[in-house]
Amino acid sequence: MERNVVIELQTLERMVLNWKSNYLSMRTPEGGDEFLAEDLREEITTHVAPFIRRLHEEGHLSLSEAHGFLEGCYGHVEDLRKLLIEGDEELWSIEDIAP
C-alpha cells in the first residue's frame, strides 16, 4: 500500500476516534444515550465510507483492505454502544461528577 494512502487511513482513523471520544463525552448519567452510537455510525457512513470506496475504485485499496478498514471503523461504533449501555463507571472522572 502506498505511503500516502497509509497516512490517509491513519488520519481517517484518528478522526473516527475523535468522533467516538466526543460522542462518549456527551453521555449523561441518566443513561439512554445509545442514540449517540447511531450518530457515530452515520458519521462514518456519510463521511468515511465514500472516501474508502473511492480509494478502492481508484486502485489504492484492495477490496479486503477497504472492508477491513470499514469493519474497524464500525467496530468503534459497537464499542461506543457497549460503553454507553454499560455506563462504564471507570470512564467518569472526578471532574465529570463534581459540582
C-alpha positions as CSV (number, residue, x, y, z in Angstrom):
1,M,0.0,0.0,0.0
2,E,1.3,3.4,-0.9
3,R,2.7,5.6,1.9
4,N,0.2,8.4,1.2
5,V,-2.7,6.0,1.4
6,V,-1.5,4.7,4.8
7,I,-1.3,8.3,6.0
8,E,-4.8,9.0,4.8
9,L,-6.1,5.9,6.6
10,Q,-4.4,6.9,9.8
11,T,-5.9,10.3,9.6
12,L,-9.4,8.9,9.0
13,E,-9.0,6.5,11.9
14,R,-7.9,9.4,14.2
15,M,-11.0,11.3,13.0
16,V,-13.3,8.4,13.9
17,L,-11.6,8.0,17.3
18,N,-12.1,11.7,17.9
19,W,-15.8,11.5,17.0
20,K,-16.1,8.4,19.3
21,S,-14.5,10.3,22.2
22,N,-16.7,13.3,21.5
23,Y,-19.9,11.2,21.5
24,L,-18.8,9.5,24.7
25,S,-18.3,12.8,26.4
26,M,-22.0,13.6,25.6
27,R,-23.1,10.6,27.7
28,T,-25.5,11.6,30.5
29,P,-25.6,10.0,34.0
30,E,-29.3,9.1,33.4
31,G,-28.4,6.8,30.5
32,G,-30.5,6.3,27.4
33,D,-27.7,7.6,25.2
34,E,-27.4,4.7,22.8
35,F,-28.5,7.0,20.0
36,L,-25.0,8.5,20.1
37,A,-23.6,5.3,18.7
38,E,-26.0,5.6,15.8
39,D,-24.9,9.1,15.3
40,L,-21.3,7.9,15.1
41,R,-22.4,5.2,12.6
42,E,-24.0,7.9,10.5
43,E,-20.8,10.0,10.5
44,I,-18.8,7.0,9.3
45,T,-21.3,6.1,6.6
46,T,-21.6,9.7,5.4
47,H,-18.0,10.8,5.5
48,V,-15.6,7.9,5.7
49,A,-17.2,5.1,3.7
50,P,-17.5,7.1,0.4
51,F,-13.8,8.1,0.7
52,I,-12.8,4.5,1.3
53,R,-15.0,3.4,-1.7
54,R,-13.2,5.9,-3.9
55,L,-9.8,4.7,-2.7
56,H,-10.8,1.2,-3.7
57,E,-12.3,2.2,-7.1
58,E,-9.1,4.1,-7.9
59,G,-7.0,1.1,-7.1
60,H,-5.3,2.4,-3.9
61,L,-7.0,-0.2,-1.7
62,S,-7.9,-3.8,-2.4
63,L,-11.5,-4.9,-1.6
64,S,-10.3,-6.7,1.5
65,E,-8.3,-3.7,2.7
66,A,-11.4,-1.5,2.2
67,H,-13.6,-3.9,4.0
68,G,-11.1,-4.4,6.8
69,F,-10.8,-0.6,7.4
70,L,-14.5,0.0,7.4
71,E,-15.0,-3.0,9.7
72,G,-12.6,-1.4,12.2
73,C,-14.5,1.9,12.0
74,Y,-17.8,0.2,12.6
75,G,-16.2,-1.7,15.4
76,H,-15.7,1.6,17.1
77,V,-19.5,2.1,16.9
78,E,-20.1,-1.2,18.6
79,D,-17.5,-0.4,21.3
80,L,-19.2,3.0,21.9
81,R,-22.6,1.4,22.1
82,K,-21.3,-1.1,24.7
83,L,-19.8,1.8,26.8
84,L,-23.0,3.8,26.6
85,I,-25.2,0.8,27.6
86,E,-22.9,-0.5,30.3
87,G,-22.3,3.0,31.7
88,D,-18.7,2.1,32.4
89,E,-18.1,3.9,35.8
90,E,-14.3,4.0,35.1
91,L,-14.8,6.4,32.3
92,W,-16.3,9.1,34.6
93,S,-13.6,11.2,36.1
94,I,-14.0,13.3,39.3
95,E,-14.3,16.4,37.1
96,D,-17.3,14.8,35.3
97,I,-19.3,14.3,38.6
98,A,-18.0,17.1,40.8
99,P,-20.3,20.1,41.2
